[in-house]
Amino acid sequence: MKFKIVFFLALLIGQPLFSQEKFDLIIVGGGASGTSAGITSGRMGSKTLIIEPTTWLGGMLTSAGVSAIDGNHRLPSGIWGEFRDSLVAHYGSQQAMATGWVSNTLFEPHVGNEIFQSITQSIPSLTVSFQSEWKVAEYSEGLWNVAYLKDGKMIKVSAPILIDATELGDIAASLGLPYRLGMDARDEIGEEFAPEFSNDIIQDLTYVVTLQDYGKGVDKTIPKPANYDPAEFACACAHADPISDNDPTLDCGKMIDYGKLPNGKYMINWPNCGNDYYVNLVELSPEEREVELEKAKQASLRFVYYIQHELGYRNLGIAEDEYPSKDNLPMIPYHRESRRFHGLVDFTLPFVRTPYEAPSPLYRTGVVVGDYTIDHHHKKNLDAPAIDFIKIRVPSYNVPLGALIPENHPALILAEKSISVSNIVNGASRLQPVVLGIGQASGVLGAIASSKKLQLNQVSIRDVQEVLLNQNGYIMPFLDMNPANKHFQAMQKIGATGILKGEGVPYLWSNQTWFYPERLVTEYELVSGLKTYYSQFDGFWGASGDYLTLGKLEQFLKMVKPELTWEDLLKIADSEGLNIDFSADRKLSREEVSVLVDSILDPFSIPIDWDGSIK
């Protein structure tokens, strides 16, 4: 994108450079992460600007038409949970959105856009500039100077912090920041399932189509597209369960109902001999990208014609009231993969599969949660090395904050799909609720850094996590709790310290990590966790495998806080709303222990490094 900067700097020669409006935070891209970041920072009081090229907000959820949510049904974290609640209010119930079998939450793209627009318009400190193309983004002497084109006029703005929420990481790339693109080499990234050698093959993209059922007897068949060959889609109706060994079954109705939306609409986003399309356009110029995207559109139109003409669904026509586009197709494609920049930490497979046994405790730094399995689309590129994704089973996971911060820039935040993540793990972190969460964490990080005048690597991880928890966000992927629980934050915090650990379970398409709040705690379990934080337990061997009692907990807590009395302990338990009988031999659950340890010792406030180590 360097040609952009050179060309438009030339246009600006002779003009007073950057006599512009000042913001606390600039976000380039009003997609899933950019919208979420803007909502978050605006609500925190930061003067925020979103620069968005289309007239919509929401990106892949709306402008790209991917309006069937993948994952996080039981992890309604932060803005994702708020967005889903708004959808429920619009459609009347959660059940009213369970229309297609691919998801629990399906909706019409324009409804999603309307929800995001309504939220953003209610935030006084947030400005959204639609139909705006960024042209210049420079950082100098602690300030971003940005120029964007709107209505033929060059507008100049500045801010101390910028979020790259573009679909393909174009801002960071224009700055020359190093990145990975395509599949990582096994030894380079440290993932046993990666190919032996790296390559530039990214996931297939899709130009989604939204169809409308116009009723029995109505023929909405489109004109036959050029180069149409029904053989291209011959196996589209063959549906196989990827977690079983059963042979595919031919069921065209099931293929169509995959993305059935409310109000008789259908999301056509089908990977098996469908409208996935392979092209690596990331490093192409905007003009070259448009040429390739037109080819992707034509592939989708050929698939629509196949559905109508060959399969007989002539009543399903392209929806004419969904998108503000001349061809009634989404404004942008569904990009599954972007440049992946080098961050303060790399989020790779070991930290997802076995977070408590990984090389460093990155889970302590988590700011985003996800539970969808690692899912890659490579069927349209026969040269893509085979990776056995069936064997890469993972539990639910959290994304470390350091993956959102470039290792070599003090004031740029990475969002959308451009975070520091491996190619394989991107197959999970690219999904809608996670990207919304990346945006929310980016907004918090940016607002804190801007208000405190800090470089991003100077921001406290725990401060970011604390704000996210106050915004009903999850920092640990525990599915057996939610923000409505009065002790949610205490369990999330103790989980994020690792004093009490979760139990991960790879499970179908919605992976799990359980905290088991009602499970009893053993003395040894608690002391093993406390030992990491408090030197008083070094060499201590006075904890048995017996279940922990209130009396024994008092003894352990007094090793750190000798001034604690039994009366103090009982008062704290009562003030925290623990409904327990206050006897010394009372056995304690993980929820109760979390609340008492959090309230009395507050280990969550102990600073940690970007790799999760205690400072």
C-alpha positions, 0 to 999 in steps of 0.5 A, spaced: 500 500 500 506 504 499 503 507 492 497 510 496 501 514 501 506 516 496 500 518 491 496 522 496 502 525 499 504 528 493 496 531 492 498 534 499 504 538 497 503 545 498 498 545 503 498 545 511 499 538 512 494 535 518 491 541 520 486 536 523 481 535 528 484 531 534 481 524 536 483 520 542 482 514 538 482 512 530 479 506 527 480 504 520 475 499 518 467 499 521 467 491 520 466 486 526 472 488 530 472 496 528 465 497 530 466 493 536 472 497 538 468 504 537 462 502 541 467 500 547 472 506 546 466 511 545 462 508 551 469 509 555 469 516 554 474 516 548 473 521 542 473 516 537 472 516 529 471 510 525 473 510 518 468 505 514 468 505 506 461 502 506 454 505 508 454 499 513 457 497 520 459 490 522 463 487 516 463 480 515 456 479 520 453 484 515 456 487 509 459 480 507 452 477 509 455 471 514 449 472 518 450 465 521 454 466 528 459 460 529 460 459 536 460 462 543 452 460 544 454 459 551 459 464 551 455 471 550 461 475 552 461 483 552 458 486 545 457 479 542 452 478 548 449 485 547 448 484 539 445 477 540 440 480 545 438 485 540 437 480 535 433 476 540 429 483 542 428 484 534 425 477 532 422 475 539 426 469 541 432 465 540 428 460 537 426 464 532 433 465 530 435 457 530 432 457 523 438 453 519 442 447 522 449 451 521 448 455 527 443 457 533 443 464 531 441 466 524 439 473 522 438 478 516 444 482 515 440 488 514 438 487 521 445 486 524 447 493 521 441 496 523 443 494 530 450 496 530 448 503 527 443 504 533 448 502 538 453 507 535 448 513 534 447 513 541 454 514 543 456 522 543 463 521 543 463 516 537 463 519 530 462 514 524 465 516 517 461 512 512 463 512 504 470 514 506 477 511 504 483 512 508 489 514 504 494 516 509 496 513 515 503 516 518 505 516 525 510 521 528 512 524 535 507 520 538 501 522 534 497 519 528 496 523 522 491 520 518 487 522 511 481 519 508 477 521 502 470 522 503 465 525 498 471 528 493 474 531 499 480 530 503 479 530 511 485 530 515 485 527 523 489 525 528 490 521 534 495 518 539 492 511 538 490 507 531 486 501 530 487 497 524 481 494 523 481 493 515 479 486 513 486 485 510 491 489 515 492 494 510 494 499 515 500 495 518 502 493 511 503 500 509 507 501 515 512 496 513 511 492 519 513 484 518 507 479 517 506 472 515 501 470 510 499 463 508 501 457 511 506 456 517 512 452 516 512 446 522 518 448 525 518 455 524 511 456 528 512 450 533 506 446 531 506 439 529 500 439 524 503 445 520 506 443 513 513 442 513 514 448 509 511 454 509 507 457 503 503 463 501 496 459 500 490 462 504 483 460 506 478 460 500 474 466 501 466 467 499 462 472 496 456 470 500 449 470 496 442 472 500 436 468 497 429 470 498 423 465 497 419 468 493 413 463 493 411 456 490 410 457 482 415 464 482 421 463 477 426 467 479 432 464 475 437 468 474 440 469 466 445 463 465 452 466 467 458 465 463 462 459 463 457 455 467 458 448 467 454 444 472 460 439 473 463 445 478 457 443 483 456 436 482 458 434 489 454 440 492 448 436 495 453 431 498 453 432 506 458 428 510 459 429 518 466 431 519 467 428 525 464 421 523 466 416 518 460 415 515 459 416 507 456 423 505 449 423 504 445 426 498 441 431 501 440 438 497 434 440 502 439 440 507 444 443 503 439 449 502 437 449 509 444 450 512 444 457 512 436 458 512 435 465 515 428 468 518 423 471 514 424 466 508 431 468 506 437 463 505 445 465 506 449 461 501 455 460 504 457 453 502 464 450 502 463 443 499 463 444 491 459 450 492 461 458 492 468 458 496 473 461 491 480 461 492 484 467 490 490 470 494 489 477 493 492 480 500 498 483 497 494 486 490 493 493 489 485 495 490 484 495 482 487 488 482 483 486 488 476 488 484 478 484 478 479 478 482 473 479 487 469 480 480 471 472 479 469 470 486 462 474 484 461 470 478 463 463 481 457 465 486 452 466 481 454 460 477 452 456 484 446 460 484 444 458 477 445 451 479 441 451 485 435 454 481 436 451 474 439 444 476 436 443 483 429 446 481 429 451 487 427 456 482 423 460 487 429 462 491 431 468 488 437 473 490 434 478 495 432 485 492 431 488 499 437 486 503 443 490 501 444 497 498 448 495 492 446 495 485 447 487 484 443 486 490 450 482 493 454 483 499 458 489 499 464 485 501 467 478 500 468 474 506 475 474 508 477 468 512 484 470 512 489 476 512 496 478 514 498 476 520 503 480 524 508 479 529 505 481 536 508 481 543 506 474 543 504 469 538 498 465 539 499 458 537 496 451 537 500 449 544 496 455 547 489 453 545 490 445 546 493 445 552 493 452 555 496 450 562 501 446 559 504 451 554 511 454 554 508 460 558 501 461 561 498 466 556 491 464 558 493 469 564 493 474 559 486 472 555 481 478 553 477 474 548 474 467 548 472 462 543 469 455 543 468 454 535 473 448 533 479 450 528 475 450 521 479 451 515 477 452 508 481 449 502 477 445 498 478 450 492 485 450 492 488 443 490 495 445 491 494 446 499 497 441 503 493 436 506 492 438 514 488 433 518 484 438 522 480 432 525 485 430 529 486 438 531 481 437 537 481 443 542 477 446 548 474 453 548 480 458 549 482 465 550 486 470 546 492 473 549 492 481 549 499 481 547 497 478 540 493 485 539 500 489 539 505 489 534 512 487 537 515 494 533 510 499 534 508 503 540 501 506 538 498 501 533 493 496 535 492 489 531 484 487 530 480 483 525 484 477 523 490 481 523 493 479 530 499 475 531 496 468 530 498 462 527 495 460 520 492 454 523 489 457 530 486 463 525 481 457 523 478 458 530 480 466 531 477 468 525 470 467 527 464 472 528 464 472 536 471 472 537 473 478 532 467 482 535 471 480 542 478 482 539 474 489 537 472 490 544 479 488 547 482 493 542 477 499 544 479 498 551 486 497 550 486 504 546 482 508 550 486 506 556 493 507 552 490 514 550 487 517 556 493 515 560 498 517 555 502 510 555 505 506 549 501 500 548 506 495 551 506 499 558 498 498 559 497 493 565 494 487 562 490 486 568 487 493 567 484 491 560 481 485 563 478 488 569 474 493 564 472 487 560 469 484 566 466 490 568 463 490 561 460 483 561 466 480 558 469 473 559 477 473 560 476 465 561 472 461 557 468 458 562 462 456 559 458 454 566 458 461 568 455 468 566 455 475 567 449 474 571 452 470 576 454 475 582 460 471 583 462 471 575 468 476 576 471 473 582 471 466 578 473 469 572 479 472 576 481 466 580 481 462 573 485 468 570 491 467 575 491 459 575 490 458 582 484 454 580 484 451 573 479 450 568 478 443 565 478 443 557 474 438 553 474 438 545 467 437 543 464 437 536 463 444 534 462 448 540 468 446 545 468 447 552 472 449 558 469 447 565 470 451 571 465 447 575 463 452 581 460 447 585 465 442 585 469 441 592 476 444 593 482 440 596 487 443 600 493 441 596 489 444 589 489 450 593 496 451 596 499 448 589 495 454 586 497 459 591 504 457 591 505 460 584 504 467 587 506 467 594 513 465 597 510 463 604 508 457 601 515 455 598 517 448 601 510 448 604 508 441 605 502 441 610 496 441 605 493 434 604 488 431 599 482 432 604 477 437 602 478 444 604 474 447 610 473 454 612 477 453 618 483 450 613 482 456 609 483 461 614 490 458 616 492 458 609 490 465 608 493 467 614 500 465 612 499 471 607 495 476 611 497 474 619 492 480 621 486 476 618 481 473 624 476 468 624 471 474 625 474 478 619 473 471 614 466 471 617 464 478 615 467 478 608 463 471 607 457 474 609 458 481 605 460 477 599 453 474 599 456 467 600 450 463 603 454 458 607 454 456 615 460 459 618 463 453 621 470 451 621 469 444 618 464 447 612 467 444 606 468 449 600 466 449 593 470 452 587 466 458 587 466 460 594 474 459 595 474 464 589 470 469 592 474 469 599 481 468 595 479 474 591 476 478 596 482 477 601 488 476 597 486 479 591 491 475 587 489 478 580 492 485 582 499 482 582 502 484 575 503 479 570 508 480 563 505 479 556 507 472 557 503 471 563 509 470 568 508 474 574 512 480 574 
